[in-house]
Amino acid sequence: MKIGIVYVSKTGNTEVAAEFIEDGILGKYPFIQVRTMDIREGEVDVEFLKECEAVIFGSPVYFTSMSWELKRWFDNSFRVNLQGKLGAAFVTAQSLTGGTDTAIMEMIRHMLVKGMLVYSGMSGKNRNHFQIGAMGMGKNLEASREELEAFGADVAEKTIEISRK
Ligand SMILES: Cc1cc2nc3c(=O)[nH]c(=O)nc-3n(C[C@H](O)[C@H](O)[C@H](O)COP(=O)(O)O)c2cc1C
């Protein structure tokens, strides 16, 4: 089983969040092959993505939107077929009310256009959080570690559940 984490990070926060999510997946499901892929570093491996059962997208919030680099990736990757795969989204931001929801919704819209099955990560430990996706506060990401790890584990659990059906 494979899960890809595709993200943009300029000052490192979203990268750390991606690593927390990866830790959360592997901490509970060490048999899953997880790859974090930084768009700015050209790390996205399309062949790996095609083999994934789930793909998690991450972005910093830029003026209440996803980053333009992730938008560009979606725009340029219309031939990357992710149909039927589970999708989930996370952002990092400076402010709780700084557009985290709107940025996540933009990412979700792109996943829907790709025919992905979108999952919020809202069950188990995150029952009262992450109603549409996950978020970490950029200035103190360590405070979000536990939630981001739980989000990763939760997405992995749902991926396993769906794949067994
Ligand atoms: C151009 C720009 C626009 C930003 N706009 C917002 C915003 O609208 N709301 C918010 O909460 N944070 C905003 N931020 C803060 C970033 O979302 C936050 O610092 C994020 O964690 C950066 O992620 P990175 O370190 O992975 O690049 C903005 C930062 C930049 C550089």
The ligand as an SDF file (V2000), in Angstrom:
LIG
                    3D

 31 33  0  0  0  0  0  0  0  0999 V2000
    2.7300   35.6580    0.4130 C   0  0  0  0  0  0  0  0  0  0  0  0
    2.2140   35.1030    1.7180 C   0  0  0  0  0  0  0  0  0  0  0  0
    0.8600   35.1790    2.0100 C   0  0  0  0  0  0  0  0  0  0  0  0
    0.3700   34.6600    3.2050 C   0  0  0  0  0  0  0  0  0  0  0  0
   -0.9700   34.7380    3.4450 N   0  0  0  0  0  0  0  0  0  0  0  0
   -1.4700   34.2120    4.5930 C   0  0  0  0  0  0  0  0  0  0  0  0
   -2.8690   34.2580    4.8470 C   0  0  0  0  0  0  0  0  0  0  0  0
   -3.6710   34.7600    4.0680 O   0  0  0  0  0  0  0  0  0  0  0  0
   -3.3220   33.7120    6.0110 N   0  0  0  0  0  0  0  0  0  0  0  0
   -2.4800   33.1460    6.9320 C   0  0  0  0  0  0  0  0  0  0  0  0
   -2.9480   32.6820    7.9580 O   0  0  0  0  0  0  0  0  0  0  0  0
   -1.1360   33.0710    6.6940 N   0  0  0  0  0  0  0  0  0  0  0  0
   -0.6240   33.5850    5.5540 C   0  0  0  0  0  0  0  0  0  0  0  0
    0.7270   33.5110    5.3110 N   0  0  0  0  0  0  0  0  0  0  0  0
    1.5860   32.7790    6.2600 C   0  0  0  0  0  0  0  0  0  0  0  0
    1.9200   31.3680    5.7480 C   0  0  0  0  0  0  0  0  0  0  0  0
    0.7600   30.6710    5.3440 O   0  0  0  0  0  0  0  0  0  0  0  0
    2.5920   30.5460    6.8520 C   0  0  0  0  0  0  0  0  0  0  0  0
    3.7120   31.2100    7.3460 O   0  0  0  0  0  0  0  0  0  0  0  0
    2.9550   29.1690    6.3380 C   0  0  0  0  0  0  0  0  0  0  0  0
    3.1630   28.3240    7.4370 O   0  0  0  0  0  0  0  0  0  0  0  0
    4.1990   29.1730    5.4690 C   0  0  0  0  0  0  0  0  0  0  0  0
    4.4570   27.8520    5.0440 O   0  0  0  0  0  0  0  0  0  0  0  0
    5.8960   27.3660    4.5830 P   0  0  0  0  0  0  0  0  0  0  0  0
    6.8520   27.6360    5.7220 O   0  0  0  0  0  0  0  0  0  0  0  0
    5.7380   25.9050    4.3450 O   0  0  0  0  0  0  0  0  0  0  0  0
    6.2670   28.1220    3.3540 O   0  0  0  0  0  0  0  0  0  0  0  0
    1.2480   34.0420    4.1290 C   0  0  0  0  0  0  0  0  0  0  0  0
    2.6140   33.9860    3.8260 C   0  0  0  0  0  0  0  0  0  0  0  0
    3.0920   34.4950    2.6440 C   0  0  0  0  0  0  0  0  0  0  0  0
    4.5670   34.3980    2.3430 C   0  0  0  0  0  0  0  0  0  0  0  0
  1  2  1  0
  2  3  1  0
  2 30  2  0
  3  4  2  0
  4  5  1  0
  4 28  1  0
  5  6  2  0
  6  7  1  0
  6 13  1  0
  7  8  2  0
  7  9  1  0
  9 10  1  0
 10 11  2  0
 10 12  1  0
 12 13  2  0
 13 14  1  0
 14 15  1  0
 14 28  1  0
 15 16  1  0
 16 17  1  0
 16 18  1  0
 18 19  1  0
 18 20  1  0
 20 21  1  0
 20 22  1  0
 22 23  1  0
 23 24  1  0
 24 25  2  0
 24 26  1  0
 24 27  1  0
 28 29  2  0
 29 30  1  0
 30 31  1  0
M  END
$$$$
